[in-house]
């Protein structure tokens, strides 16, 4: 019984140590003009966003809630096309 409780304690401890889930944060949003006016902010590049809206209508704009990740980074991907 003690061994079972010990193993259960280890399992609970390992689950608690795991990385917590975080929402994805990307720099480009597609505002889809499909009649429902939905927004998808899941694009890393302007071209990826434009490829999505090209067939269904809509437009792309920078995500105003986007925060750069901490650490070293390259600004090459974040340049605006206009």
VMD Tcl script that builds the backbone (N, CA, C; Angstrom):
set m [mol new atoms 246]
animate dup $m
set s [atomselect $m all]
$s set {name element resname resid chain x y z} {
  {N N UNK 1 A 0.820 -1.191 0.000}
  {CA C UNK 1 A 0.000 0.000 0.000}
  {C C UNK 1 A 0.869 1.264 0.000}
  {N N UNK 2 A 1.948 1.215 0.794}
  {CA C UNK 2 A 2.850 2.366 0.831}
  {C C UNK 2 A 3.521 2.588 -0.518}
  {N N UNK 3 A 3.878 1.507 -1.166}
  {CA C UNK 3 A 4.509 1.619 -2.472}
  {C C UNK 3 A 3.552 2.256 -3.469}
  {N N UNK 4 A 2.280 1.880 -3.427}
  {CA C UNK 4 A 1.272 2.448 -4.313}
  {C C UNK 4 A 1.095 3.949 -4.060}
  {N N UNK 5 A 1.042 4.345 -2.808}
  {CA C UNK 5 A 0.929 5.761 -2.471}
  {C C UNK 5 A 2.187 6.533 -2.885}
  {N N UNK 6 A 3.337 5.912 -2.728}
  {CA C UNK 6 A 4.591 6.535 -3.139}
  {C C UNK 6 A 4.603 6.772 -4.648}
  {N N UNK 7 A 4.213 5.754 -5.413}
  {CA C UNK 7 A 4.167 5.877 -6.878}
  {C C UNK 7 A 3.142 6.930 -7.302}
  {N N UNK 8 A 1.999 6.985 -6.640}
  {CA C UNK 8 A 0.993 7.995 -6.939}
  {C C UNK 8 A 1.539 9.392 -6.664}
  {N N UNK 9 A 2.262 9.542 -5.579}
  {CA C UNK 9 A 2.873 10.831 -5.258}
  {C C UNK 9 A 3.888 11.258 -6.302}
  {N N UNK 10 A 4.679 10.321 -6.799}
  {CA C UNK 10 A 5.650 10.635 -7.841}
  {C C UNK 10 A 4.938 11.069 -9.120}
  {N N UNK 11 A 3.881 10.352 -9.486}
  {CA C UNK 11 A 3.130 10.705 -10.712}
  {C C UNK 11 A 2.514 12.096 -10.594}
  {N N UNK 12 A 1.922 12.407 -9.470}
  {CA C UNK 12 A 1.321 13.731 -9.265}
  {C C UNK 12 A 2.400 14.803 -9.307}
  {N N UNK 13 A 3.550 14.515 -8.721}
  {CA C UNK 13 A 4.658 15.481 -8.753}
  {C C UNK 13 A 5.166 15.737 -10.158}
  {N N UNK 14 A 5.264 14.699 -10.976}
  {CA C UNK 14 A 5.730 14.868 -12.349}
  {C C UNK 14 A 4.737 15.670 -13.184}
  {N N UNK 15 A 3.467 15.453 -12.949}
  {CA C UNK 15 A 2.452 16.225 -13.674}
  {C C UNK 15 A 2.531 17.694 -13.284}
  {N N UNK 16 A 2.768 17.980 -12.022}
  {CA C UNK 16 A 2.862 19.359 -11.555}
  {C C UNK 16 A 4.097 20.087 -12.050}
  {N N UNK 17 A 5.157 19.366 -12.378}
  {CA C UNK 17 A 6.397 19.966 -12.838}
  {C C UNK 17 A 6.334 20.299 -14.325}
  {N N UNK 18 A 5.465 19.648 -15.070}
  {CA C UNK 18 A 5.372 19.841 -16.518}
  {C C UNK 18 A 5.103 21.286 -16.898}
  {N N UNK 19 A 5.437 21.626 -18.123}
  {CA C UNK 19 A 5.252 22.993 -18.619}
  {C C UNK 19 A 3.759 23.293 -18.764}
  {N N UNK 20 A 3.371 24.458 -18.308}
  {CA C UNK 20 A 1.963 24.835 -18.415}
  {C C UNK 20 A 1.635 25.222 -19.853}
  {N N UNK 21 A 0.394 25.041 -20.227}
  {CA C UNK 21 A -0.054 25.388 -21.580}
  {C C UNK 21 A -0.164 26.900 -21.708}
  {N N UNK 22 A 0.252 27.412 -22.840}
  {CA C UNK 22 A 0.165 28.838 -23.106}
  {C C UNK 22 A -0.505 29.050 -24.452}
  {N N UNK 23 A -1.221 30.130 -24.565}
  {CA C UNK 23 A -1.863 30.453 -25.840}
  {C C UNK 23 A -0.815 30.813 -26.883}
  {N N UNK 24 A -1.072 30.449 -28.120}
  {CA C UNK 24 A -0.178 30.802 -29.216}
  {C C UNK 24 A -0.339 32.283 -29.520}
  {N N UNK 25 A 0.749 32.931 -29.817}
  {CA C UNK 25 A 0.722 34.349 -30.112}
  {C C UNK 25 A 1.503 34.593 -31.391}
  {N N UNK 26 A 0.823 35.006 -32.447}
  {CA C UNK 26 A 1.457 35.213 -33.744}
  {C C UNK 26 A 1.277 36.652 -34.205}
  {N N UNK 27 A 2.183 37.143 -35.065}
  {CA C UNK 27 A 2.176 38.567 -35.421}
  {C C UNK 27 A 1.147 39.000 -36.456}
  {N N UNK 28 A 0.457 38.085 -37.151}
  {CA C UNK 28 A -0.477 38.497 -38.207}
  {C C UNK 28 A -1.863 37.911 -37.993}
  {N N UNK 29 A -2.884 38.742 -38.238}
  {CA C UNK 29 A -4.280 38.325 -38.119}
  {C C UNK 29 A -4.971 38.420 -39.477}
  {N N UNK 30 A -5.795 37.426 -39.768}
  {CA C UNK 30 A -6.637 37.453 -40.964}
  {C C UNK 30 A -8.057 37.767 -40.524}
  {N N UNK 31 A -8.631 38.795 -41.109}
  {CA C UNK 31 A -10.032 39.131 -40.862}
  {C C UNK 31 A -10.805 38.604 -42.064}
  {N N UNK 32 A -11.534 37.541 -41.828}
  {CA C UNK 32 A -12.166 36.811 -42.913}
  {C C UNK 32 A -13.543 37.382 -43.213}
  {N N UNK 33 A -13.760 37.725 -44.468}
  {CA C UNK 33 A -15.038 38.287 -44.892}
  {C C UNK 33 A -15.957 37.229 -45.456}
  {N N UNK 34 A -16.246 36.193 -44.690}
  {CA C UNK 34 A -17.072 35.085 -45.160}
  {C C UNK 34 A -18.526 35.213 -44.729}
  {N N UNK 35 A -18.935 36.366 -44.284}
  {CA C UNK 35 A -20.306 36.551 -43.803}
  {C C UNK 35 A -20.399 36.431 -42.290}
  {N N UNK 36 A -19.419 35.768 -41.671}
  {CA C UNK 36 A -19.423 35.625 -40.221}
  {C C UNK 36 A -18.445 36.593 -39.569}
  {N N UNK 37 A -17.614 37.256 -40.391}
  {CA C UNK 37 A -16.631 38.226 -39.906}
  {C C UNK 37 A -15.795 37.652 -38.764}
  {N N UNK 38 A -15.134 36.552 -39.031}
  {CA C UNK 38 A -14.281 35.933 -38.023}
  {C C UNK 38 A -12.847 36.435 -38.155}
  {N N UNK 39 A -12.080 36.234 -37.103}
  {CA C UNK 39 A -10.682 36.657 -37.068}
  {C C UNK 39 A -9.823 35.463 -36.692}
  {N N UNK 40 A -8.694 35.302 -37.386}
  {CA C UNK 40 A -7.737 34.243 -37.096}
  {C C UNK 40 A -6.360 34.880 -36.967}
  {N N UNK 41 A -5.814 34.897 -35.756}
  {CA C UNK 41 A -4.499 35.496 -35.511}
  {C C UNK 41 A -3.440 34.408 -35.376}
  {N N UNK 42 A -3.427 33.467 -36.293}
  {CA C UNK 42 A -2.510 32.344 -36.221}
  {C C UNK 42 A -1.502 32.302 -37.346}
  {N N UNK 43 A -0.988 33.455 -37.777}
  {CA C UNK 43 A -0.081 33.493 -38.914}
  {C C UNK 43 A 1.254 34.113 -38.528}
  {N N UNK 44 A 2.333 33.465 -38.964}
  {CA C UNK 44 A 3.662 33.963 -38.629}
  {C C UNK 44 A 4.184 34.956 -39.664}
  {N N UNK 45 A 3.682 34.905 -40.892}
  {CA C UNK 45 A 4.138 35.836 -41.917}
  {C C UNK 45 A 2.939 36.483 -42.607}
  {N N UNK 46 A 3.185 37.648 -43.187}
  {CA C UNK 46 A 2.155 38.348 -43.937}
  {C C UNK 46 A 1.722 37.518 -45.145}
  {N N UNK 47 A 2.672 36.891 -45.823}
  {CA C UNK 47 A 2.346 36.096 -47.005}
  {C C UNK 47 A 1.470 34.903 -46.643}
  {N N UNK 48 A 1.722 34.263 -45.538}
  {CA C UNK 48 A 0.900 33.144 -45.089}
  {C C UNK 48 A -0.540 33.606 -44.852}
  {N N UNK 49 A -0.692 34.762 -44.260}
  {CA C UNK 49 A -2.010 35.325 -44.019}
  {C C UNK 49 A -2.708 35.651 -45.336}
  {N N UNK 50 A -1.987 36.286 -46.270}
  {CA C UNK 50 A -2.573 36.649 -47.558}
  {C C UNK 50 A -2.968 35.423 -48.373}
  {N N UNK 51 A -2.188 34.365 -48.286}
  {CA C UNK 51 A -2.540 33.132 -48.989}
  {C C UNK 51 A -3.855 32.560 -48.466}
  {N N UNK 52 A -4.107 32.723 -47.191}
  {CA C UNK 52 A -5.347 32.220 -46.606}
  {C C UNK 52 A -6.551 33.025 -47.059}
  {N N UNK 53 A -6.449 34.343 -47.044}
  {CA C UNK 53 A -7.617 35.166 -47.390}
  {C C UNK 53 A -7.823 35.306 -48.892}
  {N N UNK 54 A -6.835 34.917 -49.699}
  {CA C UNK 54 A -6.960 35.127 -51.142}
  {C C UNK 54 A -8.117 34.351 -51.754}
  {N N UNK 55 A -8.434 33.194 -51.257}
  {CA C UNK 55 A -9.507 32.402 -51.833}
  {C C UNK 55 A -10.872 32.650 -51.229}
  {N N UNK 56 A -10.921 33.214 -50.032}
  {CA C UNK 56 A -12.212 33.358 -49.352}
  {C C UNK 56 A -12.583 34.806 -49.054}
  {N N UNK 57 A -11.683 35.712 -49.317}
  {CA C UNK 57 A -11.958 37.127 -49.053}
  {C C UNK 57 A -11.546 37.522 -47.657}
  {N N UNK 58 A -11.279 38.784 -47.508}
  {CA C UNK 58 A -10.857 39.306 -46.221}
  {C C UNK 58 A -9.582 40.104 -46.363}
  {N N UNK 59 A -8.959 40.420 -45.244}
  {CA C UNK 59 A -7.722 41.198 -45.258}
  {C C UNK 59 A -6.855 40.797 -44.078}
  {N N UNK 60 A -5.587 41.179 -44.152}
  {CA C UNK 60 A -4.609 40.878 -43.102}
  {C C UNK 60 A -4.137 42.165 -42.452}
  {N N UNK 61 A -3.848 42.078 -41.178}
  {CA C UNK 61 A -3.281 43.220 -40.466}
  {C C UNK 61 A -2.435 42.707 -39.312}
  {N N UNK 62 A -1.501 43.532 -38.819}
  {CA C UNK 62 A -0.675 43.107 -37.683}
  {C C UNK 62 A -1.529 42.839 -36.444}
  {N N UNK 63 A -1.135 41.866 -35.667}
  {CA C UNK 63 A -1.804 41.524 -34.421}
  {C C UNK 63 A -1.405 42.546 -33.367}
  {N N UNK 64 A -2.347 43.310 -32.874}
  {CA C UNK 64 A -2.046 44.357 -31.885}
  {C C UNK 64 A -1.703 43.773 -30.519}
  {N N UNK 65 A -2.043 42.513 -30.278}
  {CA C UNK 65 A -1.740 41.867 -29.003}
  {C C UNK 65 A -0.442 41.080 -29.030}
  {N N UNK 66 A 0.250 41.083 -30.172}
  {CA C UNK 66 A 1.465 40.290 -30.315}
  {C C UNK 66 A 2.586 40.849 -29.451}
  {N N UNK 67 A 3.249 39.954 -28.738}
  {CA C UNK 67 A 4.407 40.319 -27.930}
  {C C UNK 67 A 5.581 39.471 -28.396}
  {N N UNK 68 A 6.713 40.096 -28.632}
  {CA C UNK 68 A 7.893 39.362 -29.051}
  {C C UNK 68 A 8.315 38.382 -27.971}
  {N N UNK 69 A 8.721 37.179 -28.357}
  {CA C UNK 69 A 9.216 36.237 -27.352}
  {C C UNK 69 A 10.529 36.727 -26.765}
  {N N UNK 70 A 10.799 36.349 -25.548}
  {CA C UNK 70 A 12.036 36.781 -24.909}
  {C C UNK 70 A 13.213 36.009 -25.493}
  {N N UNK 71 A 14.380 36.584 -25.414}
  {CA C UNK 71 A 15.586 35.939 -25.913}
  {C C UNK 71 A 16.028 36.512 -27.247}
  {N N UNK 72 A 17.107 35.966 -27.799}
  {CA C UNK 72 A 17.605 36.467 -29.084}
  {C C UNK 72 A 16.602 36.186 -30.203}
  {N N UNK 73 A 16.492 37.137 -31.120}
  {CA C UNK 73 A 15.524 36.980 -32.202}
  {C C UNK 73 A 15.982 37.757 -33.422}
  {N N UNK 74 A 15.418 37.401 -34.534}
  {CA C UNK 74 A 15.697 38.074 -35.789}
  {C C UNK 74 A 14.479 38.891 -36.182}
  {N N UNK 75 A 14.694 40.134 -36.588}
  {CA C UNK 75 A 13.580 40.985 -36.988}
  {C C UNK 75 A 13.214 40.782 -38.458}
  {N N UNK 76 A 13.899 39.899 -39.140}
  {CA C UNK 76 A 13.650 39.679 -40.559}
  {C C UNK 76 A 12.203 39.250 -40.816}
  {N N UNK 77 A 11.643 38.375 -39.991}
  {CA C UNK 77 A 10.286 37.879 -40.186}
  {C C UNK 77 A 9.229 38.921 -39.841}
  {N N UNK 78 A 9.571 39.901 -39.057}
  {CA C UNK 78 A 8.578 40.837 -38.539}
  {C C UNK 78 A 8.433 42.102 -39.371}
  {N N UNK 79 A 9.164 42.226 -40.445}
  {CA C UNK 79 A 9.052 43.436 -41.269}
  {C C UNK 79 A 7.691 43.478 -41.940}
  {N N UNK 80 A 7.126 44.658 -41.953}
  {CA C UNK 80 A 5.830 44.845 -42.588}
  {C C UNK 80 A 6.019 45.031 -44.097}
  {N N UNK 81 A 5.109 44.486 -44.896}
  {CA C UNK 81 A 5.280 44.539 -46.335}
  {C C UNK 81 A 4.970 45.892 -46.948}
  {N N UNK 82 A 4.535 46.839 -46.183}
  {CA C UNK 82 A 4.196 48.147 -46.739}
  {C C UNK 82 A 4.971 49.246 -46.074}
}
mol reanalyze $m
mol bondsrecalc $m
mol representation Tube
mol addrep $m
